[in-house]
Amino acid sequence: MDLEPSQPRRRRGLLIVLSSPSGAGKSTISRMLLDADDDVRMSVSATTRPMRPGEVDGRDYHFVDDATFQKMISDGEFAEWAPVFDHHYGSPQTPIKAALKAGRDVLFDIDWQGTQQLHAAMGEDLVRVFILPPSMAELERRLRDRGTDSADTIAGRMQRASGEISHWAEYDYVLVNQDMDECLAQVHAILAAERLKRWRQGGLVAFVRDLVSGR
């Protein structure tokens, strides 16, 4: 339902990317943000990998076969896509654009390469946030404390971390995750400011026109 003509309309939604090397806290902060903010929804990617037990098509991923995925690429249906090991993952544009128009915010958990593609496709609708660890020693400690990876896997993650961190300057905001709650509060502050940007406030032109004309 539309608001009164003299009031600004609902704002335009935004897309927010959280990127970081593995172990810096991106996934945890994403979960905390989704739990704390009802206006943020996780992007649902398309993938060619098989569905895992407990997963639901359309909720966790859009599961498609290789031929369908390749056709989606050819038809320009993805805002970003990438091969990951033996499978492909991509973010369909249609639901993203629908969310923006409806004033909903969409969260993406993608790497710097996906972020570059998404920025090329969506421009200023995208807010890019890179999360850094306080130190490489702390990053390695966090990886070891998770207790889910072998020593070789951790060594590989640490080796990739330097390359991932080298792309920090390509992001709009850079946070150092010294404390998880403080970092989450900073993400909330970024969202609050971005939601208030002038060009995201629908109906402001008409509102100001009516305001100055005394209506």
JOUR-V130871 format. One record per backbone hydrogen bond with DSSP energy under -0.5 kcal/mol. NH is the residue of the N-H (numbers start at 0). CO is the residue of the C=O. E is the energy in kcal/mol with one decimal. If there is no record, write none. Layout:
nh: {NH:NH}
co: {CO:CO}
e: {E:E}
This chain:
nh: {6:8:11:12:14:15:16:17:18:18:20:23:28:29:30:31:32:33:34:35:36:37:39:40:42:44:45:46:47:54:57:58:59:60:61:62:63:63:68:69:70:71:72:73:74:75:76:78:79:81:83:86:88:89:90:91:92:95:96:97:98:99:100:101:102:103:104:105:106:107:109:114:115:116:117:118:119:120:121:122:124:125:126:127:128:128:129:130:131:131:133:138:139:140:141:142:143:144:145:146:146:153:154:155:156:157:158:159:160:161:162:163:164:165:166:167:169:170:171:172:174:176:176:177:182:183:184:185:186:187:188:189:190:191:192:193:194:195:195:196:199:200:200:201:203:206:207:208:209:210:211:212:213:213:214}
co: {3:201:199:99:124:105:126:107:16:128:130:20:24:25:26:27:28:29:30:31:32:35:36:104:106:42:89:61:87:51:60:55:55:55:44:60:46:61:64:65:66:67:68:69:70:72:71:90:90:88:86:83:81:45:79:89:76:91:92:93:94:95:96:97:99:98:38:13:40:15:107:110:111:112:113:114:115:116:117:118:121:122:14:125:16:126:172:18:129:174:176:134:135:136:137:138:139:140:141:142:143:149:150:151:152:153:154:155:156:157:158:159:160:161:163:164:166:167:127:127:129:131:174:175:178:179:180:181:182:183:184:185:186:187:188:189:190:191:192:193:196:196:197:199:200:202:203:204:205:206:207:208:209:210:209}
e: {-2.4:-1.5:-2.8:-2.7:-2.9:-2.8:-2.7:-2.0:-0.5:-2.5:-0.5:-2.0:-2.6:-2.4:-2.2:-2.4:-2.5:-2.4:-2.1:-1.7:-2.0:-0.5:-1.4:-2.5:-2.8:-0.7:-3.2:-2.4:-1.8:-2.2:-3.7:-1.8:-2.4:-0.8:-2.9:-0.8:-2.6:-0.6:-2.3:-2.6:-2.0:-2.2:-2.0:-2.5:-2.4:-1.6:-2.8:-3.3:-0.7:-2.7:-3.2:-2.1:-2.5:-2.2:-2.9:-0.7:-3.2:-0.7:-2.8:-2.0:-2.1:-2.1:-2.1:-1.8:-1.2:-2.9:-2.0:-2.2:-2.9:-2.6:-0.6:-2.2:-2.1:-1.9:-2.7:-2.5:-2.0:-1.9:-2.9:-2.2:-1.8:-1.9:-3.2:-0.5:-2.3:-0.5:-2.7:-3.1:-0.6:-3.5:-0.5:-1.9:-2.3:-2.0:-2.4:-2.0:-2.2:-2.6:-1.2:-0.6:-1.0:-2.5:-2.2:-2.1:-2.4:-2.5:-2.0:-2.2:-1.7:-1.0:-0.7:-2.2:-2.9:-1.4:-1.6:-2.0:-1.9:-1.6:-0.8:-2.1:-2.8:-3.2:-0.6:-2.0:-2.5:-2.4:-2.2:-1.8:-1.9:-2.4:-2.1:-2.2:-2.4:-2.6:-2.2:-2.7:-2.5:-0.8:-0.6:-1.2:-1.7:-0.5:-1.6:-1.1:-1.3:-2.3:-3.0:-2.2:-2.4:-2.5:-2.6:-1.2:-0.5:-1.0:-2.1}
